Amino acid sequence: MAYRPSAGRNQRTFSEPKMIDLVPIINLFVTIIPFLLLILVITQVALVALNFTQGTGGGEGNVAGGGSGAKRDIPIVEVIIMAPEDAGEKLYPGFEIREPGKAPVPLHLVNNQYDYLALDSMLKDIRSRYPSLYDINVAPYPYVRYETLIKTIDICKSNSFINAHYKAPQVMYFSKGA
């Protein structure tokens, strides 16, 4: 006949539970959380700064207004930023503001810098004439500094043009013999 093992043989001495070492996990969180927050801020700034929807070209601006199905004329206003390096026969360094039905308004450099004050006053004038206009196209020429583009978009947004569209510049190719 087989006897079962005694209960005292399997008993262990009582000891306190071991403390879990949380230092490596805390170190991981201390490094990962600021990095994730930094990525979030950079992403938000990039999304707010540039709206890369293509602006419509040309002077026609018929957009359906309201839910009534009626069409109203909303002009397409463009701010063209010309780079000082591109100054040629027809180009000049500075801004050019184009409205449909009006001649383009040039804003030349002042003391070799873009005239943001004149741009701001021109946009305020356009805002007073078209209070329901919220879209504006910003078209920089190649070699325009990023800082200039961002300042121009900020001035447009400060004048209640909440949809500042980045309009890709036209690429022109010239042959050697022409």
C-alpha positions as CSV (number, residue, x, y, z in Angstrom):
1,M,0.0,0.0,0.0
2,A,1.3,3.4,-1.0
3,Y,1.3,6.4,1.2
4,R,1.0,9.9,0.0
5,P,3.8,12.3,0.7
6,S,3.6,14.3,3.8
7,A,2.3,17.9,3.6
8,G,5.3,19.3,5.5
9,R,7.7,18.2,2.8
10,N,6.3,20.7,0.2
11,Q,6.1,23.7,2.5
12,R,8.5,26.5,1.9
13,T,9.7,29.1,4.2
14,F,7.7,32.3,3.9
15,S,9.6,35.3,2.3
16,E,8.6,38.8,1.2
17,P,7.7,39.2,-2.5
18,K,10.5,40.6,-4.7
19,M,10.3,44.2,-5.7
20,I,9.8,44.7,-9.4
21,D,12.6,46.8,-11.0
22,L,10.7,49.7,-12.7
23,V,13.7,51.8,-13.5
24,P,14.2,50.4,-17.1
25,I,10.5,50.9,-17.9
26,I,10.5,54.4,-16.5
27,N,13.6,55.2,-18.5
28,L,11.9,53.9,-21.7
29,F,8.9,56.1,-21.1
30,V,11.0,59.2,-20.3
31,T,12.6,58.9,-23.7
32,I,9.7,57.8,-25.8
33,I,7.0,60.2,-24.6
34,P,8.8,63.5,-25.4
35,F,9.9,62.0,-28.8
36,L,6.3,61.2,-29.6
37,L,5.1,64.7,-28.5
38,L,7.8,66.3,-30.7
39,I,6.6,64.3,-33.7
40,L,3.1,65.3,-33.0
41,V,4.0,69.0,-32.9
42,I,6.0,68.9,-36.1
43,T,3.2,67.1,-37.9
44,Q,0.7,69.7,-36.7
45,V,2.9,72.6,-37.8
46,A,3.4,71.1,-41.2
47,L,-0.4,70.5,-41.7
48,V,-1.3,74.0,-40.6
49,A,1.4,75.9,-42.4
50,L,0.8,74.6,-45.9
51,N,-2.4,73.6,-47.6
52,F,-1.2,71.7,-50.7
53,T,-4.5,71.6,-52.5
54,Q,-4.0,72.8,-56.0
55,G,-5.6,76.2,-56.6
56,T,-7.7,76.7,-59.7
57,G,-6.0,78.6,-62.5
58,G,-7.4,81.3,-64.7
59,G,-9.8,84.2,-64.0
60,E,-13.1,82.3,-63.9
61,G,-14.5,81.8,-60.5
62,N,-18.0,80.4,-60.7
63,V,-18.5,78.4,-57.6
64,A,-21.9,77.0,-56.5
65,G,-23.1,79.1,-53.6
66,G,-25.3,77.8,-50.8
67,G,-27.8,75.0,-51.1
68,S,-30.1,76.9,-53.4
69,G,-28.3,75.8,-56.6
70,A,-27.7,79.4,-57.7
71,K,-24.2,80.3,-58.9
72,R,-22.4,83.4,-57.7
73,D,-19.2,84.9,-58.9
74,I,-16.3,84.5,-56.5
75,P,-13.1,85.9,-57.9
76,I,-9.8,84.0,-57.8
77,V,-7.1,86.1,-56.2
78,E,-3.5,85.1,-56.7
79,V,-0.4,86.3,-54.9
80,I,2.7,85.5,-57.0
81,I,6.0,85.6,-55.2
82,M,8.9,86.4,-57.6
83,A,12.5,85.6,-56.5
84,P,15.2,88.2,-56.8
85,E,17.3,85.6,-58.7
86,D,14.7,85.3,-61.4
87,A,14.7,89.0,-62.2
88,G,14.7,89.3,-66.0
89,E,13.1,91.4,-68.7
90,K,9.5,90.8,-67.7
91,L,10.0,89.7,-64.1
92,Y,10.9,91.8,-61.2
93,P,11.6,90.8,-57.6
94,G,8.7,91.2,-55.3
95,F,5.0,90.3,-55.2
96,E,2.3,90.5,-57.9
97,I,-1.4,90.4,-56.9
98,R,-3.8,89.3,-59.6
99,E,-7.5,89.8,-59.5
100,P,-9.9,89.0,-62.4
101,G,-10.9,92.0,-64.4
102,K,-8.1,94.2,-63.0
103,A,-4.5,94.8,-64.0
104,P,-1.9,92.9,-62.0
105,V,-0.6,95.0,-59.1
106,P,3.2,94.8,-58.6
107,L,4.8,95.2,-55.2
108,H,8.5,95.7,-55.6
109,L,11.2,95.0,-53.0
110,V,11.9,97.7,-50.4
111,N,15.5,97.8,-49.2
112,N,16.2,94.4,-50.9
113,Q,13.4,92.8,-48.8
114,Y,9.8,91.8,-49.7
115,D,7.3,94.5,-48.8
116,Y,5.0,92.6,-46.4
117,L,3.3,95.8,-45.2
118,A,2.2,96.7,-48.7
119,L,1.0,93.1,-49.2
120,D,-1.0,93.3,-46.0
121,S,-2.7,96.6,-47.0
122,M,-3.5,95.2,-50.5
123,L,-5.0,92.1,-48.9
124,K,-7.1,94.2,-46.5
125,D,-8.3,96.2,-49.5
126,I,-9.3,93.0,-51.3
127,R,-11.0,91.7,-48.1
128,S,-13.1,94.9,-47.9
129,R,-14.2,94.5,-51.5
130,Y,-15.0,90.8,-51.2
131,P,-16.1,89.9,-47.7
132,S,-17.2,86.4,-48.7
133,L,-13.9,85.5,-50.3
134,Y,-12.0,82.9,-48.2
135,D,-9.7,81.3,-50.8
136,I,-6.5,82.8,-52.1
137,N,-3.8,81.2,-54.3
138,V,-0.1,81.7,-53.4
139,A,2.3,80.9,-56.3
140,P,6.0,81.2,-55.6
141,Y,8.5,81.1,-58.4
142,P,11.5,78.7,-58.1
143,Y,14.2,79.9,-55.7
144,V,11.8,81.7,-53.4
145,R,12.9,81.0,-49.8
146,Y,10.6,78.9,-47.6
147,E,10.6,81.7,-45.0
148,T,9.1,84.1,-47.6
149,L,6.4,81.6,-48.6
150,I,5.4,81.0,-45.0
151,K,5.3,84.7,-44.2
152,T,3.1,85.3,-47.2
153,I,0.7,82.5,-46.2
154,D,0.6,83.9,-42.7
155,I,-0.3,87.4,-43.9
156,C,-3.0,85.9,-46.1
157,K,-4.5,83.9,-43.2
158,S,-4.3,87.0,-40.8
159,N,-6.5,88.8,-43.4
160,S,-9.2,86.1,-43.1
161,F,-8.2,84.2,-46.2
162,I,-8.4,80.9,-44.4
163,N,-7.9,78.7,-47.4
164,A,-4.4,79.8,-48.7
165,H,-3.8,77.3,-51.5
166,Y,-0.2,76.6,-52.6
167,K,-0.2,76.8,-56.4
168,A,2.7,75.0,-58.0
169,P,4.8,77.3,-60.2
170,Q,4.9,76.7,-63.9
171,V,8.0,75.1,-65.2
172,M,9.4,76.7,-68.3
173,Y,11.9,75.0,-70.6
174,F,14.0,76.9,-73.1
175,S,16.0,75.5,-76.0
176,K,19.6,76.5,-76.5
177,G,19.1,77.8,-80.0
178,A,16.0,80.0,-79.2
